[in-house]
Amino acid sequence: MTSEEARLQLDATTLRPQDASEEARAMVENDAELGAWVAARTEFDERVSAAMDDMPIPAHLHEKLLRMIGEQQPMKRKIMPRVVMWLAAAAMVVFMAGNLWMNNAKAKGWQSEALAKVQLVQHGISPIQHRSRDLEELKKTLLAEGSLSPASLPASLAKLRTFGCRTIQVAGKQATIVCFEIAPGKEAHLVVMNEADLNGAPPQKSPVFSTQGSWTMATWSNGPQSFMLATSADAALLKSLFA
C-alpha cells in the first residue's frame, strides 16, 4: 500500500479509524507527515460533526439515502432520532468515498488520489468553493488567496466556460480543481499541482491519455506546473481539446 492509497482510505474513516485496514493504521504510526494529516483531518471532521447536532433534518432524508444505495423503501417508516439520521448520512458519505478509493486502486501514484478528489467534486460530496463562469475570474480569486492557479493551459481549454473551483491536497501537497464545461451538460475537472511536488510528473506539454473505469484522463506538465484533466464524458471529446 502506498501513502496515497493509505491517505484515501483514512480520509474515509477519520471518525471510525477501526474501519481502516491494519496496514493503513500502521502507516500512520510510522509516517509523521501522514500522522499529522490524519490528526488535522480528524479534528476537522469532529468539528463538522458537532456543528451538525443543531441542524434540522431534511425532509425524507431516510428515503433519499435508501434510494441512493438502491434499496427498496420500507412500507412504514419509523421516526429516527436526529443523531441516527445524521450518522446514516455520514455513513453514506463514507460508503461512497470508500467505493471511490476502491475503484481507483489500480491508478498509479498521485493520479489515484487526484481522480478520487475529482469524483468527490463531481458527486457533490466535496462542494465547489468559488463559483464563476469565467476562468480569468477564478484565477484572480485563487491568486488572491495564495492558492495554486493554472498559469498556462491549451488555448482550446482556456476559452471554455467554468463552473468554479476548490482547493484540495493531493499526497499532502497543495492542489486546485477547476471545473470546466467542455460541451453542453458535460463536465471536465482540471487538477493543478506544482511539478516539483510530484514523484513521477507527467511529460512536458504532450498529454498522456489513460482511462479508469468510466473516466478518461489527460496528464501533462507545462513549466513548473503539472495537470490532470479528467472527465466521465466521451473520451473523444476530451482528446479533441488537445488536437
Backbone as a ProteinNet text record, in pm:
[ID]
protein_1_A
[PRIMARY]
MTSEEARLQLDATTLRPQDASEEARAMVENDAELGAWVAARTEFDERVSAAMDDMPIPAHLHEKLLRMIGEQQPMKRKIMPRVVMWLAAAAMVVFMAGNLWMNNAKAKGWQSEALAKVQLVQHGISPIQHRSRDLEELKKTLLAEGSLSPASLPASLAKLRTFGCRTIQVAGKQATIVCFEIAPGKEAHLVVMNEADLNGAPPQKSPVFSTQGSWTMATWSNGPQSFMLATSADAALLKSLFA
[TERTIARY]
84.7	0	87.5	60.3	134.9	75.9	149.9	99.6	-26.4	-34.9	-154.1	-276	-257.9	-368.8	-411	-313.6	-346	-422	-379.2	-443.7	-590.5	-616.4	-753.7	-840.9	-786.9	-863.6	-888.9	-786.5	-800.2	-891.3	-894.6	-980.6	-1127.7	-1160.3	-1299.3	-1334.8	-1238	-1265.1	-1212.7	-1206.2	-1146.7	-1222.9	-1356.1	-1434.7	-1456.5	-1412.4	-1417.5	-1285.2	-1175.3	-1042.4	-1030.7	-1115.6	-1108.5	-1152.9	-1222.8	-1267.6	-1158	-1049	-936.4	-858.8	-788.8	-713.5	-598.7	-553.4	-441	-316.5	-297.8	-180.1	-184.1	-302.5	-314.7	-291.3	-344.4	-325.4	-179	-109.4	32.3	113.2	73.6	145.6	133	19.9	2.1	104.7	131	225.9	369.6	400	538.6	568.7	466.8	484.7	437.8	531.6	497.9	408.4	436.3	355.3	212.3	198.3	65.4	-7.8	63.2	1.3	-49.1	28.7	-14.3	-136.2	-139.2	-254.3	-380.7	-368.4	-483.9	-535.6	-445.6	-486.7	-562.3	-511.4	-577.4	-712.5	-718.2	-843.4	-947	-904.6	-996.6	-1054	-968.8	-1015.4	-1119	-1095.6	-1191	-1323.9	-1318.6	-1441.5	-1520.2	-1449.2	-1518.6	-1590.9	-1528.2	-1594.3	-1716.7	-1706.2	-1820.8	-1933.6	-1897.5	-1997.8	-2069.6	-1992.2	-2053.5	-2144.8	-2106.9	-2187.2	-2320.3	-2325.3	-2448.5	-2554	-2512.8	-2604.9	-2730.7	-2716.8	-2832.5	-2898.1	-2851.8	-2907.8	-3038	-3137.9	-3264.3	-3243.5	-3314.5	-3304	-3387.1	-3328.2	-3405.9	-3521.9	-3630.2	-3747.5	-3713.8	-3760.5	-3747	-3601.1	-3512.4	-3371.8	-3352.8	-3428	-3414.7	-3442.3	-3554.7	-3591.1	-3488.6	-3436.8	-3338.9	-3210.6	-3167	-3047.2	-3066.5	-3185.2	-3213.2	-3213.4	-3269.2	-3270.3	-3129.2	-3041	-2903.5	-2830.2	-2860.9	-2792.2	-2877.8	-2990.5	-3069.3	-3155.3	-3183.4	-3269.1	-3414.2	-3504.1	-3646.2	-3687.8	-3774.4	-3820	-3911.7	-3904	-3991.7	-4136.1	-4229.4	-4371.8	-4409.5	-4352	-4380.1	-4247.7	-4239.2	-4113.5	-4123.7	-4028.1	-4020.6	-3944.6	-3981.6	-3911	-3774.3	-3671.4	-3535.5	-3483.2	-3410.7	-3350.6	-3258.3	-3243.9	-3161.1	-3019.7	-2957.8	-2818.9	-2807.9	-2910.2	-2906.9	-2918.9	-3005.5	-3021.8	-2892.9	-2825.4	-2701.2	-2590.4	-2589	-2491.2	-2514.2	-2642.1	-2672.6	-2621.5	-2640.6	-2591.3	-2439	-2374.8	-2229.2	-2180	-2252.1	-2213.2	-2222.9	-2323.6	-2336.8	-2218	-2173.4	-2056.3	-1934.3	-1917.3	-1803.8	-1813.9	-1938.2	-1960.1	-1920.1	-1962.6	-1931.1	-1782.3	-1722.2	-1579.5	-1497	-1540.5	-1470.2	-1477.3	-1593.6	-1607.4	-1516.9	-1506.2	-1418	-1274.6	-1233.6	-1097.6	-1074.4	-1170.5	-1155.2	-1151.2	-1235.9	-1241.3	-1113.5	-1039.6	-918.7	-791.6	-805.7	-689.3	-586.8	-632.7	-540.6	-466.5	-512.1	-442.7	-309.1	-215.2	-80.1	-50.9	27.6	81.5	-23.5	16.7	-66.9	-198.4	-203	-325.8	-440.7	-407.5	-509.7	-586.6	-512.1	-578.1	-643.6	-579.1	-635.6	-769.6	-778	-904	-1012.3	-975.5	-1073.9	-1127.9	-1041.6	-1086.2	-1176.4	-1143.8	-1228.2	-1367.4	-1373.7	-1502.5	-1585.4	-1519.6	-1591.8	-1654.3	-1584.2	-1640.4	-1756.1	-1736.8	-1841.8	-1969.7	-1956.4	-2074	-2128.4	-2064.9	-2114	-2077.3	-1996.7	-1954.3	-1854.6	-1769.4	-1672.4	-1713.8	-1789.2	-1850.8	-1751.9	-1790.4	-1713.1	-1707.5	-1589.6	-1571.9	-1597.6	-1548	-1564.4	-1634.5	-1745.5	-1822.8	-1807.5	-1783	-1775.4	-1778.6	-1833.6	-1834	-1711.8	-1626.3	-1512.3	-1382.1	-1295.2	-1168.7	-1079.4	-1070.3	-982	-1025	-1154.5	-1203.6	-1163.5	-1174.6	-1134.1	-984.2	-904.8	-760.2	-723.4	-791.2	-764.3	-800	-910.5	-952.3	-850	-804.5	-706	-574.2	-528.1	-402.8	-414	-530.3	-550.2	-544.6	-588.3	-586.9	-461.7	-369.1	-244.3	-254.9	-358.2	-376.7	-318.7	-299	-247	-348	-299.4	-383	-316.2	-393.1	-332.4	-268.1	-136.7	-63.9	-69.9	-73.2	-69.9	-146.7	-252.1	-337	-348.5	-380.5	-409.1	-519.2	-504	-598.2	-741.3	-759.5	-894.2	-960.6	-880.6	-934.5	-955.4	-860.8	-866.1	-986.5	-1039.4	-1151	-1287.4	-1288.9	-1415.5	-1470.2	-1600.6	-1662.8	-1635.3	-1633.5	-1608	-1731.8	-1732	-1835.7	-1784.6	-1656.3	-1599.1	-1473.8	-1427.8	-1304	-1305.6	-1213.2	-1189.4	-1044.6	-989.9	-853.7	-858.2	-758.5	-750.6	-605.7	-581.7	-446.2	-438.2	-329.6	-301.2	-165	-161.8	-37.6	21.7	-64.8	-19.3	31.5	17	65.1	-52.1	-26.4	-128.8	-171	-300.7	-354.9	-485.7	-531.3	-656.8	-732.6	-864.3	-950.9	-1031.1	-1025.3	-1106.9	-1203.1	-1330.9	-1433.9	-1475.4	-1465.8	-1496.9	-1622	-1688.4	-1795.9	-1736.4	-1708.8	-1643.1	-1742.1	-1869.9	-1979.6	-2106.9	-2218.5	-2342.7	-2375.8	-2380.1	-2411.9	-2298.2	-2178	-2063.7	-1954	-1901.8	-1800.3	-1664.1	-1560.8	-1425.1	-1359.9	-1277.5	-1219.7	-1067.8	-1011.2	-867	-802.1	-706.8	-627.8	-494.4	-460.7	-337.1	-246.1	-119.3	-22.7	113.2	199	337.2	412.9	480.7	553.6	655.4	717	819.8	763.4	631.5	569.5	539.1	556.3	513	629.8	607.9	702.3	652.1	715.3	667.2	573.8	618.8	536.1	518	404.8	382.1	476.2	490.1	583.6	538.2	633.8	605.6	521.4	411.2	326.1	250.3	313	242.5	160	25.2	-58.4	-49.7	-59.9	-69.3	-212.8	-279.4	-419.2	-427.6	-521.3	-544.1	-691	-736	-874.4	-876.3	-977.6	-1002.2	-1152.3	-1205.7	-1349.4	-1416	-1509.3	-1580.5	-1512.1	-1394.2	-1324	-1207.8	-1188.1	-1072.2	-991.6	-858.9	-772.1	-664	-628.9	-512.2	-418.6	-293.6	-196.7	-79.4	-32.3	80.8	139.1	255.7	318.9	345.8	351.1	386.9	462.5	594.3	674.5	676	653.3	662.2	534.4	430.7	304.1	273.1	202.7	154.2	1.9	-60.8	-206.3	-262.7	-386.5	-465.9	-606	-652.1	-787.7	-866.3	-972.2	-1047.7	-1195	-1256	-1398.4	-1460.4	-1588.3	-1664.7	-1745.2	-1726	-1789.8	-1713.3	-1753.1	-1691.3	-1542.2	-1461.3	-1316.4	-1273.7	-1343.7	-1308	-1324.1	-1420.4	-1443.5	-1324.9	-1271	-1154.1	-1031.8	-1011.3	-893.7	-899.7	-1020.7	-1033.1	-977.6	-971.2	-918	-767.9	-702.2	-557.4	-517.2	-616.9	-587.3	-506.5
-120.5	0	124.4	216.2	341.5	441.3	548.5	650.6	716.1	732	790.7	702.1	570	475.8	475.4	479.5	484.2	612.1	723.9	851.8	850.3	792.2	783.9	699.4	587.4	500.8	568.9	633.2	701.4	822.6	885.1	1000.9	963.7	838.2	792.1	735.4	727.3	661.2	741.4	874.5	954.3	941.6	928.6	918.6	774.3	679.5	537.3	472.5	510.4	462.1	310.6	243.3	97.7	34.6	113.3	59.5	63.6	135.8	136.5	5.6	-31.9	-156.6	-146.6	-260.4	-264.3	-202.9	-224.9	-171.1	-18.5	38.3	183.9	243.9	179.4	230.1	223.4	119	106.1	216.2	256.5	362	494.8	517.8	640	646	532	526.8	550.6	512.3	516.3	633.2	707.1	819	946.4	1031.1	1150.4	1245.4	1260.9	1352.1	1300.7	1170.7	1111.1	1119.6	1096.7	1105.7	1244.8	1347.3	1485.1	1518.3	1467.1	1491.4	1427	1302.2	1232.7	1307.1	1355.2	1428.2	1555.4	1629.8	1753.8	1724	1620.8	1587.2	1536.2	1457.7	1406.9	1521.3	1616.1	1731.5	1810.6	1827.4	1899.1	1824.3	1692.9	1613.7	1612.9	1613.5	1617.1	1750	1861.4	1992	1998.6	1941.4	1938.8	1855	1740.2	1652.8	1722.1	1794.7	1866.7	1978.2	2043.3	2152.5	2102.7	1976.6	1920.3	1891.7	1891	1849	1933.8	2063.6	2152.7	2178.9	2113.4	2136.2	2059.1	2118	2045.6	1930.9	1820.5	1705	1729.7	1719.8	1740.9	1642.4	1687.2	1601.2	1479.8	1363.5	1238.9	1198.5	1237.5	1202.1	1051.2	980.9	835.9	770.6	809.7	751.5	784.9	908.8	950	868.2	842.1	761.9	620	565.3	431.1	425.5	529.8	533	541.5	614.8	630.4	498.4	405.7	276.7	166.7	206.6	112.5	18.9	51.6	-33.8	9.5	-85.9	-55.2	17.9	118.7	194.2	108.4	122.4	45.7	92.5	0.1	35	132.8	114.5	203.8	256.1	385.4	445.6	483.1	437.3	475.1	606	686.1	811.3	779.9	829.7	802.5	920.3	896.6	1006	1088.2	1217.1	1307	1252.9	1205.7	1160.8	1040.3	950.7	834.6	876	976.3	1023.4	1081.6	1164.1	1224.6	1120.7	1021.6	914.6	834.6	816.5	747	826	958.4	1042.6	1036.5	1043.1	1035.9	900.7	795.2	661.6	650.9	716.4	714.3	782.7	895.1	963.7	872.8	805.1	713.7	599.4	548.1	438.2	478.8	598.7	646.2	673.7	737.6	767.2	639.2	538.8	411.6	344.6	353.7	297.9	369.1	502.2	576.9	531.5	508	462.3	325.3	233.5	100.7	105.5	189.3	198.7	254.7	334.1	397.2	325.8	211.7	144.8	105.6	85.5	43.9	161.6	283.3	400.3	415.8	482.3	489.6	626	622.5	744.5	848.6	974.5	1088.2	1090.6	1030.1	1032	960.4	857.9	783.3	874	948.2	1037.4	1155	1208.6	1322.5	1285.5	1167.6	1125.4	1104.5	1049.6	1031.9	1167.3	1267.4	1400.5	1462.6	1439.1	1488.2	1426.2	1296.4	1228.4	1279.3	1312.9	1369.6	1504.2	1582	1709	1682.5	1589.4	1559.9	1514.5	1435.5	1383	1479.2	1594.8	1693.7	1668	1564.6	1536.1	1641.2	1685.1	1791.4	1912.9	2006	2112.3	2215.9	2280.4	2389.6	2505	2566.7	2677.9	2814	2831.3	2959.1	2931.3	2999.1	2975.6	3092.6	3059	3160.1	3089.1	3155.7	3102.7	3149.1	3225.8	3285	3236.8	3176.3	3122.4	3231.1	3343.9	3450.3	3501.2	3506.7	3549.7	3449.1	3320.1	3217.4	3224.8	3248.6	3257.6	3374.1	3487	3602.2	3570.3	3500.3	3462.4	3368.7	3270	3174.4	3242.9	3330.7	3401.2	3492.1	3555.3	3646.7	3574.1	3448.6	3373.7	3287.1	3299.3	3225.1	3079.8	3045.6	2907.1	2887.7	2762.6	2731.5	2771.1	2842.3	2885.2	2838.9	2785.1	2737.4	2851.7	2843	2953.2	2948	2827.4	2814.3	2689.8	2708.8	2598.3	2597.6	2483	2480.7	2581.4	2649.9	2756.4	2705.6	2583.2	2528.3	2505.3	2480.4	2461.7	2595.8	2686	2815.1	2899.1	2877	2958	2905.1	2787	2727.6	2794.7	2784	2835.9	2742	2798.5	2720.9	2718.3	2624.9	2619.4	2678.5	2656.6	2702.8	2624.4	2635.9	2567.3	2540.4	2456.8	2435.7	2394.1	2428	2387.7	2255.4	2171.7	2039.3	2011.3	1892.3	1840.3	1704.8	1682	1552.8	1508.1	1392.6	1341.3	1443.1	1515.8	1613	1743.1	1761.1	1881.1	1964.9	2095.3	2188	2157.7	2165.5	2143.6	2219.9	2236.1	2305.3	2227.5	2220.4	2163.7	2276.8	2289	2384.9	2304.8	2335.6	2259.6	2333.9	2265.5	2324	2260	2337	2283.6	2260	2133.2	2104.8	2085.1	2070.7	2062	2083.4	2117.5	2137.9	2017.9	2041.6	1936.2	1839.9	1867.7	1778.9	1852	1786.4	1847.6	1780.5	1858	1804.7	1881	1813.7	1872.2	1873.5	1990.7	2009.5	2014.8	1925.2	1926.8	1994.5	2097	2173	2147.6	2111.2	2087.7	2144.3	2164.2	2200.8	2075.6	2083.3	1967.2	1918	2009.9	1972.5	1888.3	1893.1	1817.3	1673.4	1638.9	1509	1413.5	1290.9	1182.6	1111.6	1139.4	1084.4	1180.9	1305.1	1405.8	1369.2	1406.7	1377	1457.4	1417.3	1485.9	1627.4	1707.4	1846.3	1855.6	1927.2	1971.1	1860.3	1748.4	1642	1559.6	1560.9	1490.3	1339	1270.7	1125.1	1091.2	1008.4	973.9	836	824.5	696.9	688.9	569.9	550	473.8	500	428	416.1	297.7	280.4	363	446.7	531.4	666.4	685.7	813.7	809.1	921.9	940.2	1056.8	1041.6	1145.7	1181.7	1308.8	1357.1	1420.2	1380.4	1437.4	1494.4	1609.6	1674.8	1779.2	1830.5	1939.1	2055.1	2173.8	2293.1	2386	2397.4	2476.4	2414	2492.5	2440.2	2371.5	2366.4	2308.4	2179.6	2089.6	1966.2	1964.3	1895.2	1898.9	1759	1739.7	1623	1672.5	1647	1682.7	1554.1	1541.3	1416.3	1441.4	1346.9	1358.8	1220.1	1213	1090.1	1100.4	1209.9	1226	1145.3	1157.4	1081.8	1111	1006.2	1022.4	1107.2	1093.5	1169.4	1319.3	1354.4	1495.7	1553.3	1475.5	1520.7	1533.1	1432.2	1431.7	1544.6	1584.4	1691.4	1824.8	1840.5	1963.2	1976.6	1866.8	1868.3	1844.7	1841.1	1814.7	1929.8
0	0	0	-92.7	-97.4	1.3	27.8	119.6	64.4	-70.2	-130.5	-109.2	-125	-103.9	42.8	133.6	276.2	309.8	253.1	280	234.2	116.6	66.7	159.7	205.8	294.9	428.4	482.3	610.6	600.6	482.5	459.9	475.4	443.7	451.3	587.8	679.9	808.2	926.7	913.6	1020.9	1152.3	1145.2	1268.2	1311.3	1227.8	1263.7	1221.1	1287.3	1244.1	1246	1326.6	1331.2	1200.3	1115.4	986.9	880.9	906.6	813.8	828	723	727	826.5	872.9	968.2	906	775.2	706.7	703.9	676.8	673.4	811.2	916.1	1052.6	1092.5	1047.5	1079.8	1013.6	894.3	824.5	897.5	964.4	1042.7	1154.9	1215.8	1327.5	1281.6	1157.4	1109.9	1017.2	977.9	884.3	953.8	996.1	1073.9	994.8	865.7	783.7	770.2	746.6	735.9	868.7	978.6	1110.4	1140.7	1104	1125.8	1041.8	918.3	831.7	888.8	936.8	994.6	1116.7	1202.3	1322.8	1286.9	1186.6	1146.3	1081.6	998.3	930.9	1031.1	1127.5	1229.5	1311.6	1348.8	1427.2	1347.6	1217.5	1133.3	1125.5	1101.5	1090.2	1220.7	1333.3	1462.2	1481.9	1436.6	1446.7	1356.4	1236.3	1145.2	1203.8	1260.9	1321	1436.2	1519.1	1630.9	1582.3	1472.3	1418.5	1364.5	1321.8	1265.6	1371	1496.9	1603.5	1609.4	1581.2	1589.5	1455	1350	1218.1	1200.9	1135.2	1111.6	1014.7	1036.5	948.2	822.9	704.1	581.1	571.3	512.8	497.4	411.2	454.7	378.5	356	447.6	431.5	430.6	514.9	523.5	388.8	325.5	197.1	89.3	92.5	-7.9	4.3	127.9	147.8	96.6	120	71.7	-80.4	-143.2	-288.9	-345	-275.9	-323.6	-329.8	-240	-240	-301.5	-363.5	-441.1	-360.4	-234.6	-153.9	-165.6	-154	-159.3	-32.3	-48	67.9	154.5	284.3	372.8	361	384.1	376.6	486.4	606.1	716.8	770.2	786.9	831.3	978	1054.9	1194.6	1207.2	1305.3	1328.6	1387.6	1322	1367.5	1448.1	1555.8	1631.8	1544	1578.7	1499.2	1479.7	1584.6	1573.3	1480.9	1482.7	1395.1	1249.3	1222.3	1085.8	1032.7	1113.9	1066.6	1054.3	1142.4	1129.5	1001.5	965.6	840.4	721.3	725.9	616.9	609.6	727.4	729.4	679.4	715.1	668.9	518.2	459.5	314.5	247.9	305.5	250.4	257.7	372.5	388.5	288	269.1	174.7	34	-7.6	-141.8	-156.3	-54.2	-60.9	-63.8	12.1	11	-124.9	-189.7	-322.8	-421.3	-409.4	-498.6	-480.4	-355.2	-328.8	-390.6	-375.7	-431.5	-583.2	-643.5	-789.3	-847.5	-768.9	-819.6	-774.6	-709.5	-652.4	-758	-883.7	-989.2	-1051.1	-1026.2	-1080.2	-1009.1	-1073.5	-1019.8	-958.5	-848.7	-790.7	-756.8	-778.8	-740.6	-817.2	-936.9	-1015.4	-945.4	-866.9	-794.2	-698.9	-616.6	-520.2	-590.5	-694.5	-766.1	-829.5	-889.7	-952	-847.4	-731.7	-624.5	-578.5	-565.6	-524.8	-631.5	-758.6	-868.6	-860.1	-833.5	-825.4	-707.6	-597.8	-483.5	-521.1	-602.9	-650.3	-745.1	-838.6	-936.7	-868.9	-762	-691.4	-586.1	-570.2	-475.8	-332	-305.2	-168.5	-122	-213.9	-187.1	-271	-214.7	-294.9	-346.8	-455.9	-513.4	-413	-400.1	-305.5	-370.2	-491.7	-563	-694.9	-718.3	-840.3	-936.6	-1062.2	-1166.9	-1301.3	-1401.7	-1536.9	-1615.1	-1552	-1619.9	-1557.7	-1638.5	-1588.8	-1531.6	-1599	-1551.6	-1413.9	-1390.3	-1258.3	-1151	-1183.4	-1087.9	-1060.2	-1164.6	-1147.1	-1055.9	-1069.7	-983.4	-838.2	-818.1	-682.8	-619.3	-694.9	-643.1	-608.7	-696.7	-671.2	-548.9	-531.8	-418.8	-285.6	-282.5	-157.4	-143.1	-238.4	-229.6	-269	-347	-390.9	-530.3	-567.4	-699.9	-806.8	-908.1	-1020	-1148.6	-1244	-1368.9	-1445.8	-1467	-1529.3	-1680.9	-1737.5	-1882.6	-1923.1	-2004.8	-2047.4	-2199.2	-2257.7	-2401	-2434.7	-2547.6	-2584.3	-2591.7	-2641.3	-2654.8	-2519.4	-2417	-2282.1	-2212.9	-2228.8	-2160.1	-2201.8	-2322.1	-2370	-2325.3	-2262.4	-2220	-2094.6	-2077.6	-1955.8	-1838.9	-1720.2	-1599.4	-1510.4	-1416.5	-1314	-1181.9	-1156.1	-1030.2	-997.8	-873.9	-834.7	-684.9	-641.8	-499.7	-480.9	-365.8	-332	-256.8	-282.5	-221.2	-184.9	-133.8	-115.9	-184.4	-252.1	-314	-264.3	-201.9	-142	-44.8	24.6	122.7	64.6	-66.9	-133.9	-184.3	-197.3	-241.6	-385.9	-411.4	-545.3	-558.5	-681.4	-710	-816.2	-801.5	-904.4	-967.2	-1099.6	-1174.2	-1261.6	-1252.7	-1324	-1451.2	-1565	-1695	-1755.4	-1839.4	-1922.4	-2061.6	-2096.3	-2223	-2337.9	-2303.2	-2400.1	-2319.6	-2384.3	-2308.2	-2219.9	-2089.4	-1993.7	-1964.9	-2018.1	-1998.1	-1921.5	-1817.1	-1732.2	-1749.4	-1724.5	-1710.3	-1595.9	-1518.2	-1398	-1411	-1396.1	-1409.4	-1272.4	-1247.6	-1124.7	-1156.1	-1077.9	-1096.3	-977.2	-1005.7	-898.7	-939.7	-841.7	-870.6	-913.6	-1027.3	-1077.4	-975	-901.8	-804.1	-690.2	-668.7	-560	-598.6	-727	-775.7	-794	-753.1	-781.2	-905.7	-1018.6	-1144.8	-1213.1	-1233.6	-1300.3	-1446.7	-1506.5	-1648.8	-1737	-1863.8	-1954.4	-1985.8	-2030.5	-2063.9	-2192.1	-2184	-2294.9	-2367.5	-2399.7	-2470.9	-2372.7	-2385.3	-2287.2	-2301.9	-2190.1	-2186.4	-2147.8	-2229.5	-2204.4	-2139.1	-2045.3	-1978.4	-1938.6	-1905.6	-1863	-1732	-1652.6	-1528	-1511.7	-1533.6	-1529.7	-1638.2	-1598.2	-1694.7	-1714.6	-1656.7	-1662.3	-1762	-1830.8	-1917.5	-1864	-1858.8	-1805.5	-1906.3	-1908.1	-1981.9	-1879.4	-1878.5	-1784.4	-1862.6	-1819	-1883.2	-1788.9	-1824.1	-1748.9	-1843	-1785.8	-1862.2	-1768.3	-1791.1	-1699.9	-1561.3	-1455.8	-1319.8	-1271.6	-1355	-1311.9	-1387.5	-1319.1	-1380.5	-1370.9	-1467.2	-1478.8	-1503.3	-1455.9	-1493.3	-1525	-1646.4	-1687.1	-1697.6	-1619.5	-1611.8	-1641.1	-1711.8	-1742.5	-1752.5	-1721	-1741.8	-1870.6	-1946	-2076.1	-2180.1	-2305.7	-2413.2	-2423.5	-2436.1	-2441.5	-2559.9	-2673	-2792.1	-2768.4	-2684	-2653	-2577	-2483.9	-2408.7	-2501.3	-2583.6	-2670.9	-2774.8	-2812.7	-2912.6	-2861.5	-2728.9	-2672.8	-2694.6	-2727.8	-2747	-2892.1	-2979.9	-3123	-3181.6
[MASK]
+++++++++++++++++++++++++++++++++++++++++++++++++++++++++++++++++++++++++++++++++++++++++++++++++++++++++++++++++++++++++++++++++++++++++++++++++++++++++++++++++++++++++++++++++++++++++++++++++++++++++++++++++++++++++++++++++++++++++++++++++++

